[in-house]
Amino acid sequence: MYRYDEFDHAFVADRVAQFRDQVERRLSGQLAEDAFKPLRLMNGVYLQLHAYMLRVAIPYGTLNSKQMRMLAHIARKYDRGYGHFTTRQNIQYNWPKLEDCPDILADLASVEMHAIQTSGNCIRNVTADHFAGAAADEAVDPRPYAEILRQWSSVHPEFSFLPRKFKIAVTGAERDRAAIQVHDIGLHMRKNDKGEIGFDVYVGGGQGRTPMVAKKIRDFLPEEDLLSYTTAILRVYNLYGRRDNKYKARIKILVHETGVEKLSAEIEAEFNELKNSELKLPEADVLAIQNYFKLPDLPARAEGWANLAAWKKADANFARWVDQNVQPHQNPDYGMVTISLKPIGGIPGDATDAQMDLVADLAEEYAFDEIRISHEQNIIFPHVALADLEPLYRALAGAGLATANSNLITDIIACPGLDYCALANARSIPVAQAISSRFGSPERQAEIGELKIKISGCINACGHHHVGHIGLLGVEKKGAELYQITLGGSADENTSIGEIIGRGFEPEKVTDAIEVVVNTYLGLRLSKEETFIDAYRRVGPQPFKAALYGSTAEAA
């Protein structure tokens, strides 16, 4: 993984010192909140419903055990003993004191971490496939290119005050695990017949109050043109993006209102002015960064296959965990392990300081000191020998981290909702807990199969409800919480926005409504192999509307 150079260390240290001075002036009354707000947001400090919140960047979701231990230390010393992993592969602390934030940032800097550009109208944390560099289906490791984009975008003088926040995601496998089509820029990396690397470029995706699927504007952009073309997109957006209405300020609105053909022409014209400039990526620089992301030296562990078969035969719970939470690796003696942060009835994405410390220990022992955070709010060990799965499982199980539910109905994405967020209209966490408890039995989850539920407490869609197979949006109606159900969303290579199925449900009725939807699916699927999303796309919304509301009229 990438290591800071001298410039990085000096830059982050200077930023910490600058923010320390700003906080001291705010606490002394020399700096008013209106003046302080943009300064704290530049350093990832929000003012939430009950307290400040600090969002820490985990670039492209990659970190090591030393960094994870620091995250545990911060949770223990400065917060309430836990952190919340987010859909941008970051971590949030919900209860830090403002006067402690400079010390937290200094502690982060000591392990090459920071909170810069985790907020504000700038280019946010660049995200990537959480299985990058390990997946058997990968054509290109996207992390070196995510790092190039991170370096280029950090405090970029031209793009630090954009019309609105800007998000980029990169994937290098045919299976999109980075949700690139619901990003401002999505990059799908490929290799051609000559082995050359290129990018399919998508622009204008996003969620929020106006969800849109990104439009492809370039096939196989050459590797050397990555920064030139990205700069061209940002310049066009910075020039034409609306600043008079924050609800219409994202690039997706610009794409929609201008038209993809006209906007593409503007981008191409800007790109033609830039493509032979200093932004062209030198091959030597790309190779240097790629060297930071080499696959670890993975010794042959052929004994793992025999051991694994015996262990699975002896322990049904272990077998279930392997089948659900371990995915194929490029090296057949190894697997990629999902450590679920979705215990049955628990809070999605939360991890305690003790759990983070354990993850750090286990990463050193079993995973070559590599840890990933997924946008689905789980932790990943990308390189684990099959021969080590059983002792790893035992250690995780003892800490409540071995729930065998990756990609199942209880693997729920949820925002913090009204329990924490000042923008929320409704709670997300209790609804997620209730659904997880209802469907928590292994047999029930196995019967249902792959099904992604995503919950947001407001229209900003931090819980990605628009692209859930089943999505839940909390709204406020006459002072009470109500939950709209959307069906048919997806965030993979076949991205789709879910359809609102009808009138909303009160909190106490949501779980029953989800059960009706699930039972309807089970009754109409053609076989056990037909997933929920495939069945929904085949039959459409009408059977679900009829089951939920009895008639189309009642659903209106």
C-alpha positions, 0 to 999 in steps of 0.5 A: 500500500502507499506510503507517505513521502516527505511532502505528504508528511509535511503537508499533513503536519502543516494542516494539523497545526493550522487547524489547531490554531483555528480551533483555539480561536473558535473556542476563545471566541475570536472566530465565529461559527459562521467563519469557522464552519468552512474551516472545520468542514475542510478537516472533516469536522461536522456539527451533528444532531447531538455533538461534533462528528469527525470523518476520517479518510481511508483512501480507496478503503485500504489500510494496515494494522497500525492504522487500524489500531490508531482508529481503535485508540481514537475510539477509546480515548476521544469517543465512546468506544466505537467508530462507524464505517461508511459507504465511502470507505471512511470511518466516522466518530460521532462524539468527539469534543471539538477541543480534542479534534486537533489531537485526533488529527495529529494522532492520525498523521502519525500513522499516515492518515488524515481527514482532509476533503472528507467534507466540503464542495471538493473531490471527496475520498476516491473509492474502489473495489474492496477486493482490488488486487486480489479478486480472481475476476480482476483485469487491472488493480484500480488502487494505483490509479485511485492513489494517482487521483488522490494525489492530484485532487488533494487541495487542488487549487482549481477544484477546492470550491466546486459547485457541490461535492464530487465523488469518483469511484474506480473498478478493475473487474467486470463485476462492479463492486464499487458502484461506479455508475452512481458516482459523479465520475465512474471509471471502469478499467480494462485491458485490450488485446495488446495488454494496454490499460484503458478506462471506460468513463461514466459521468453524472451518476448520483443519488440524493433527491434526484437519483440518476445512473451515470452516462458513459462518455468515453470507451477505453480512455488511454491510461496516460490520459487519466488526469487530463480527461478528469481535469477536463470533466472537472473544468467543464463542471466547475464552469457550468455547474449551478451555484444558485441552487445546491439541490441542482448543483451536482454534475448529474443535473448538468448532464441532464439539463445540458444533454450528454452529447453536448456536454461530452463535446465540451469535455472533449474540446477541453481535453484536446487542449490538455492531453499533451500537457504536463498532466499526461501520466509518465509511465515511470511514475505510474510504475512507481506507484504500482510498485506500492500495490504489488501482491504480497508474496503468497507462499503455496499452501496446498494443504488448505484444500484438504483441511478446509474440506474436513473443517467444513464437514465438522462444523456447519457454522464454519461451513456456512461462513466460508460459503458466504463470506469467503470469495475466490482469490487470484491464488487458488490457495487463498481466499478473500474474507468479508468480516461482517459488521452486521451482527444479527440485530446489531448496528450496521457498520459499527465496530468497537475499539476492541474489535478494531484492535482484534482485526489489526492483530488478525490482519498481521497474523493471517492477512499479510497486514492488509485490511480493506473497508467496503462501501457496504460497511464491512471489513475485508481481509483480501489475502487469507490462506485457506489453511488459516480460515478455521483459526481466523474464524474462531478468533472472529467468532469470539468477538462477534465478527463472524456473522455469515451474511455477506450479500444476504438480507441481514447484510444491510447498509444503513446511514446513522439516521435521526439518532445522530444526523441533523439532516435526517427525518427518520431513524435508520438504525432501529429499522435495520435492527428489526429487519435483521432480527426478523430474518436472522436465522441462517435457514431463512437467509439461505432460503432467500438468497442474495438480497440487498436492503439499504436504508436512508434516514433522509433524501440525501441517500447516505444509506444508498436506498435508491440502489437497494434491491429493497430500499427504505427511505425515512420521511417525515409526515405530520410530525411522524416517521414514515418509510417509503419502499423502493424495489428493483435498485442495483449498484453493480454493472447493471445499475438501476434506480429503485421504484417507489412502490406505494405509500409509506409505512409506519416504523412498527409496520416496516418489517412486516412489509418487508416480509410481504415483499420477500414472501411474494418473491419466494412465491414467484421465483422460477427457481432457487437460483433466480435472485430477487433482483432478477425476479423483480426485473422479470415480473415488475412491480405489480405483484409486489404492489398487490401483495402490499396494498391489495390494489393499485389504487391503495398504493397510489 
